[in-house]
Amino acid sequence: MKFLTHQRNRRRGSILPLVALSMTVLLGISAFAVDYSVLLSDKNHLQRGCDAAALAGAAYLKRGADETANTNNAREQALLVAAQNSLPAAEVTSITFEDDNTKIRVAATRARSLFFARVLGIGQRNVGASAVASAAASMGPPVPIAITPTSKARYQNDGLPHVFTMIRPGETAFKPIYAGISAFDPFQVFDLRSSQAKAPPEMRDQLAGDLEKPVNPQVGDEFTGMSASVSTLSENFTAGIGSRFQKAAGAPWLDPPTGALSDAWRTVGTRLPEVLAGGSSKNPRIVRFLVVNETNTGISNYQFKLLDFATAYISSVQETPNGLTFTATFLPAGIGSVSKPVALIE
């Protein structure tokens, strides 16, 4: 009996060191878990602050021709919103601009003192985060109006009205072809449903934004110019644009023309100054044009390739002895197409 009691006491004594060692390991793991959770919380906090700051700053990019003013305003707004999200300026390590000032990158770092990791000589760790935001187009699909890269480059930032005249249907190049006009800015019209479609009523519905299934052209797509008569195209074109003008005249835009739609020079909407200043971004008078090559692709006589897009405010539409003409004021990149910037987290 004494022998059995001695054996039990010896086993009890051997278990105690194991329990103590296990407790030490468990407490150590728990301690490092606390430090890790603090660092992870800091990381998430910085990321939210960077996201909010980048989104706020992106809304101020490309608002006008003065890039210095644009980036200064974007930086100021980013810092303001960062502070509102408990991200002080001292932790914002950099605010930079990319891709021709169309994107803003906000980076932040926080130095965090650790608790239990100090036993291993690790007293502090730096946590970092960054976010990139750019203005996202929210205008929906472009309208079936095509202009040339030359016109876009010439008028993109001047803020002035410019007159465009439709080239003769079926032409293979954007060139002056009307008698008595030595030079003009031309435009072509397409049905965007497919490269071969030539249906003016569908073009009218696309201009008005009334299609049940909107089209979404991509750069590189090819479209065939309509070959209908000028009078047929003109009728459907003015009907489509007229529908946009009527929508713009209602709430919330309240942007009526100052004259009849057919009046050549008296249909400039009252909200144009606000649009140029960066407001009224979804006004129906604001449209996205197709920008296509100035000559046909060679694949087909009337096919043109989509190269880019351009945003403009259509002031008036009129029929003249030389054909269908519209007046438009081009908007700087970002105006008229910005709704909520999209954050690209890196």
C-alpha positions as CSV (number, residue, x, y, z in Angstrom):
1,M,0.0,0.0,0.0
2,K,2.8,2.5,0.8
3,F,4.4,1.6,-2.6
4,L,1.2,2.5,-4.5
5,T,0.8,5.8,-2.6
6,H,4.4,6.7,-3.5
7,Q,3.7,6.1,-7.2
8,R,0.7,8.3,-7.2
9,N,2.6,11.2,-5.6
10,R,5.4,10.8,-8.1
11,R,3.0,11.0,-11.1
12,R,1.2,14.0,-9.6
13,G,4.6,15.8,-9.3
14,S,5.5,15.1,-12.9
15,I,2.2,16.5,-14.3
16,L,2.6,19.9,-12.6
17,P,5.6,21.0,-14.8
18,L,3.7,20.0,-17.9
19,V,0.7,22.0,-16.9
20,A,2.9,25.0,-16.1
21,L,4.7,24.7,-19.5
22,S,1.4,24.4,-21.4
23,M,0.0,27.4,-19.6
24,T,3.1,29.4,-20.6
25,V,2.7,28.4,-24.3
26,L,-1.1,29.2,-24.2
27,L,-0.6,32.5,-22.5
28,G,2.2,33.4,-25.1
29,I,-0.1,32.5,-28.0
30,S,-2.9,34.5,-26.5
31,A,-0.6,37.4,-25.9
32,F,0.6,37.5,-29.5
33,A,-3.0,37.1,-30.7
34,V,-3.8,40.3,-28.8
35,D,-0.9,42.2,-30.5
36,Y,-1.9,40.8,-33.9
37,S,-5.5,41.8,-33.4
38,V,-4.4,45.3,-32.6
39,L,-2.3,45.5,-35.7
40,L,-5.1,44.1,-37.8
41,S,-7.5,46.7,-36.4
42,D,-5.0,49.4,-37.3
43,K,-4.7,48.0,-40.8
44,N,-8.4,48.0,-41.3
45,H,-8.8,51.5,-39.9
46,L,-6.1,52.9,-42.2
47,Q,-7.6,51.2,-45.2
48,R,-11.0,52.7,-44.6
49,G,-9.4,56.1,-44.1
50,C,-7.4,55.8,-47.3
51,D,-10.5,54.5,-49.3
52,A,-12.6,57.5,-48.1
53,A,-9.8,60.0,-48.8
54,A,-9.1,58.7,-52.3
55,L,-12.8,58.6,-53.2
56,A,-13.2,62.2,-52.0
57,G,-10.1,63.4,-53.9
58,A,-11.0,61.7,-57.1
59,A,-14.2,63.7,-57.4
60,Y,-12.0,66.8,-57.9
61,L,-9.8,65.5,-60.6
62,K,-10.2,66.8,-64.2
63,R,-12.7,69.4,-63.2
64,G,-11.1,72.0,-65.4
65,A,-8.2,72.8,-67.6
66,D,-6.0,74.0,-64.7
67,E,-4.4,70.7,-63.6
68,T,-2.5,72.4,-60.7
69,A,-5.9,73.6,-59.3
70,N,-7.4,70.2,-59.8
71,T,-4.7,68.3,-58.0
72,N,-4.5,70.9,-55.2
73,N,-8.2,70.7,-54.6
74,A,-8.1,66.9,-54.7
75,R,-5.3,66.8,-52.2
76,E,-7.1,69.2,-49.9
77,Q,-10.3,67.3,-50.0
78,A,-8.6,64.0,-49.5
79,L,-6.9,65.3,-46.3
80,L,-10.1,66.7,-45.0
81,V,-12.0,63.5,-45.5
82,A,-9.1,61.5,-44.1
83,A,-9.3,63.6,-40.9
84,Q,-13.1,63.1,-40.7
85,N,-12.4,59.3,-40.8
86,S,-9.9,59.5,-37.9
87,L,-6.9,59.4,-40.1
88,P,-4.8,62.5,-39.1
89,A,-2.6,64.2,-41.6
90,A,0.5,63.0,-39.7
91,E,-0.3,59.4,-40.7
92,V,-1.0,60.2,-44.4
93,T,2.5,59.5,-45.8
94,S,1.8,60.5,-49.4
95,I,-0.9,61.7,-51.8
96,T,0.2,61.2,-55.5
97,F,-1.5,61.4,-58.9
98,E,-1.3,58.9,-61.7
99,D,-2.3,58.4,-65.3
100,D,-2.3,62.0,-66.4
101,N,-3.9,63.1,-63.1
102,T,-6.9,60.9,-63.6
103,K,-6.2,58.8,-60.5
104,I,-5.3,59.7,-56.9
105,R,-3.3,57.4,-54.6
106,V,-3.5,57.9,-50.8
107,A,-1.0,56.1,-48.6
108,A,-0.9,56.0,-44.8
109,T,1.3,54.5,-42.1
110,R,0.8,54.1,-38.3
111,A,3.4,53.2,-35.7
112,R,1.9,50.8,-33.1
113,S,3.5,50.0,-29.8
114,L,3.1,46.3,-29.0
115,F,2.3,44.8,-25.6
116,F,3.3,41.2,-25.1
117,A,5.8,41.0,-28.1
118,R,8.2,43.1,-26.1
119,V,9.4,40.0,-24.3
120,L,11.0,39.0,-27.7
121,G,12.5,42.5,-28.2
122,I,9.7,43.6,-30.6
123,G,8.4,46.9,-29.2
124,Q,6.8,48.5,-32.2
125,R,5.6,47.7,-35.7
126,N,4.5,50.0,-38.6
127,V,1.2,49.3,-40.3
128,G,0.5,50.6,-43.8
129,A,-2.4,50.9,-46.2
130,S,-3.1,52.6,-49.6
131,A,-6.0,53.2,-52.0
132,V,-6.3,54.4,-55.6
133,A,-9.5,56.0,-56.8
134,S,-10.4,57.3,-60.2
135,A,-13.5,58.9,-61.7
136,A,-15.9,56.3,-63.0
137,A,-18.1,56.9,-66.0
138,S,-21.7,56.7,-65.0
139,M,-23.3,58.2,-68.1
140,G,-24.5,54.9,-69.4
141,P,-23.9,53.9,-73.1
142,P,-22.7,56.5,-75.6
143,V,-25.1,58.0,-78.1
144,P,-24.7,57.0,-81.8
145,I,-23.0,60.2,-82.8
146,A,-19.5,59.8,-84.1
147,I,-16.9,62.6,-84.3
148,T,-13.2,62.6,-85.2
149,P,-10.1,62.6,-82.9
150,T,-9.2,66.0,-84.4
151,S,-12.4,67.6,-83.2
152,K,-12.1,66.1,-79.7
153,A,-8.5,67.2,-79.3
154,R,-9.3,70.7,-80.6
155,Y,-12.3,71.4,-78.4
156,Q,-11.9,69.3,-75.3
157,N,-10.9,72.1,-72.9
158,D,-12.0,75.4,-74.5
159,G,-15.5,75.5,-73.0
160,L,-17.0,77.1,-76.1
161,P,-19.9,76.0,-78.4
162,H,-19.0,74.3,-81.7
163,V,-21.1,73.4,-84.7
164,F,-21.0,70.0,-86.3
165,T,-22.6,69.1,-89.6
166,M,-23.5,65.5,-90.6
167,I,-21.6,64.1,-93.5
168,R,-23.5,62.7,-96.4
169,P,-24.8,59.2,-95.4
170,G,-22.6,56.4,-96.6
171,E,-19.5,58.5,-96.9
172,T,-16.2,56.7,-96.4
173,A,-14.3,59.6,-94.8
174,F,-15.1,62.6,-92.5
175,K,-14.6,65.4,-95.1
176,P,-16.3,68.6,-96.2
177,I,-18.7,67.6,-98.9
178,Y,-21.5,70.3,-98.9
179,A,-21.5,73.1,-101.4
180,G,-20.5,76.4,-100.0
181,I,-18.7,75.0,-96.9
182,S,-15.0,75.1,-97.1
183,A,-14.4,73.5,-93.7
184,F,-16.6,72.3,-90.9
185,D,-16.5,69.8,-88.0
186,P,-18.3,66.7,-89.3
187,F,-20.2,64.0,-87.6
188,Q,-21.6,60.6,-88.6
189,V,-24.5,58.5,-87.1
190,F,-24.7,54.8,-86.4
191,D,-27.1,52.2,-85.1
192,L,-25.1,50.8,-82.2
193,R,-27.0,47.5,-82.0
194,S,-24.5,45.8,-84.5
195,S,-21.9,46.8,-87.0
196,Q,-24.3,46.2,-90.0
197,A,-27.6,47.7,-88.8
198,K,-28.9,50.8,-90.5
199,A,-32.2,51.6,-88.8
200,P,-32.9,55.3,-88.1
201,P,-35.8,54.6,-85.7
202,E,-33.4,52.5,-83.5
203,M,-30.8,55.3,-83.8
204,R,-33.5,57.7,-82.6
205,D,-34.3,55.5,-79.6
206,Q,-30.6,55.3,-78.7
207,L,-30.3,59.1,-78.8
208,A,-33.3,59.4,-76.5
209,G,-32.0,56.7,-74.2
210,D,-35.2,54.7,-74.6
211,L,-33.9,51.3,-75.6
212,E,-35.0,48.5,-73.3
213,K,-31.6,46.9,-73.7
214,P,-28.9,49.6,-73.8
215,V,-25.9,49.0,-76.0
216,N,-22.4,49.3,-74.6
217,P,-19.8,49.9,-77.4
218,Q,-16.2,49.1,-76.6
219,V,-13.0,50.6,-78.0
220,G,-12.1,48.6,-81.1
221,D,-15.6,47.9,-82.2
222,E,-16.5,48.7,-85.8
223,F,-19.7,50.4,-86.8
224,T,-21.3,51.0,-90.2
225,G,-22.5,54.5,-91.1
226,M,-26.1,54.8,-91.9
227,S,-27.1,55.0,-95.6
228,A,-30.6,56.3,-95.2
229,S,-31.7,59.6,-96.7
230,V,-30.6,62.8,-95.1
231,S,-34.2,63.8,-94.4
232,T,-35.0,60.4,-92.7
233,L,-31.9,60.6,-90.5
234,S,-32.6,64.3,-89.7
235,E,-36.1,63.5,-88.6
236,N,-35.1,60.7,-86.3
237,F,-32.1,62.6,-85.0
238,T,-34.1,65.6,-84.0
239,A,-36.8,63.4,-82.5
240,G,-34.2,61.6,-80.3
241,I,-32.4,64.8,-79.2
242,G,-35.7,66.5,-78.7
243,S,-36.7,63.8,-76.2
244,R,-33.5,64.4,-74.3
245,F,-34.2,68.2,-74.2
246,Q,-37.7,67.5,-72.8
247,K,-36.3,65.3,-70.1
248,A,-33.7,68.0,-69.2
249,A,-36.4,70.6,-68.9
250,G,-38.1,68.6,-66.1
251,A,-37.1,67.9,-62.5
252,P,-34.5,67.7,-61.2
253,W,-32.6,69.5,-63.9
254,L,-35.0,72.2,-64.9
255,D,-32.9,73.0,-67.9
256,P,-35.3,74.2,-70.6
257,P,-34.2,75.7,-73.9
258,T,-34.7,79.4,-74.5
259,G,-36.2,78.7,-77.9
260,A,-37.8,76.1,-80.0
261,L,-35.7,73.0,-80.8
262,S,-35.5,73.9,-84.5
263,D,-34.3,77.4,-83.6
264,A,-30.7,77.4,-84.8
265,W,-29.1,79.5,-82.0
266,R,-31.5,80.0,-79.2
267,T,-31.7,76.6,-77.5
268,V,-28.8,76.8,-75.1
269,G,-29.9,75.4,-71.7
270,T,-29.9,77.6,-68.6
271,R,-27.8,75.0,-66.7
272,L,-24.8,75.0,-69.0
273,P,-22.6,77.2,-66.7
274,E,-23.4,74.8,-63.8
275,V,-22.5,71.8,-66.0
276,L,-19.2,73.4,-67.0
277,A,-18.5,74.1,-63.3
278,G,-18.9,70.4,-62.6
279,G,-22.5,70.2,-61.5
280,S,-25.6,68.6,-63.1
281,S,-23.5,65.6,-64.2
282,K,-26.4,63.5,-65.2
283,N,-28.3,66.1,-67.2
284,P,-29.8,64.5,-70.3
285,R,-28.3,67.2,-72.5
286,I,-24.9,65.7,-71.6
287,V,-24.0,62.9,-74.0
288,R,-21.0,60.8,-74.7
289,F,-19.9,60.8,-78.4
290,L,-18.1,58.1,-80.2
291,V,-14.7,59.1,-81.5
292,V,-13.8,57.1,-84.6
293,N,-11.0,57.1,-87.2
294,E,-11.4,59.7,-89.9
295,T,-11.4,57.2,-92.8
296,N,-13.1,53.9,-93.2
297,T,-11.3,50.8,-91.9
298,G,-10.9,49.3,-95.3
299,I,-12.8,46.2,-94.2
300,S,-16.0,47.7,-95.6
301,N,-16.6,51.0,-97.4
302,Y,-18.6,52.5,-94.5
303,Q,-17.1,50.9,-91.4
304,F,-15.3,53.0,-88.8
305,K,-13.5,51.8,-85.8
306,L,-14.3,53.2,-82.3
307,L,-11.1,54.8,-80.8
308,D,-12.4,56.8,-77.8
309,F,-15.3,58.7,-76.2
310,A,-15.9,62.4,-75.7
311,T,-18.4,64.0,-73.4
312,A,-20.3,67.2,-74.5
313,Y,-23.4,69.3,-73.7
314,I,-25.7,69.6,-76.7
315,S,-27.0,73.1,-77.0
316,S,-29.1,73.0,-80.1
317,V,-30.1,71.0,-83.2
318,Q,-31.1,72.5,-86.5
319,E,-31.6,71.6,-90.1
320,T,-30.0,73.9,-92.6
321,P,-29.8,74.0,-96.4
322,N,-26.5,72.1,-96.0
323,G,-27.9,69.4,-93.9
324,L,-28.4,68.5,-90.2
325,T,-26.3,70.5,-87.7
326,F,-26.0,70.5,-83.9
327,T,-24.1,72.7,-81.5
328,A,-22.2,71.3,-78.6
329,T,-19.9,72.4,-75.8
330,F,-17.3,69.8,-74.9
331,L,-16.6,69.1,-71.2
332,P,-13.2,68.6,-69.7
333,A,-12.4,65.0,-68.8
334,G,-14.3,64.0,-65.6
335,I,-17.1,66.6,-65.9
336,G,-20.4,65.2,-66.9
337,S,-19.3,61.6,-66.4
338,V,-18.4,61.5,-62.7
339,S,-20.8,60.1,-60.2
340,K,-19.0,58.1,-57.6
341,P,-15.3,57.3,-58.1
342,V,-14.3,53.7,-58.0
343,A,-11.6,52.8,-55.5
344,L,-9.0,50.3,-56.7
345,I,-7.4,48.9,-53.6
346,E,-3.8,47.8,-53.8
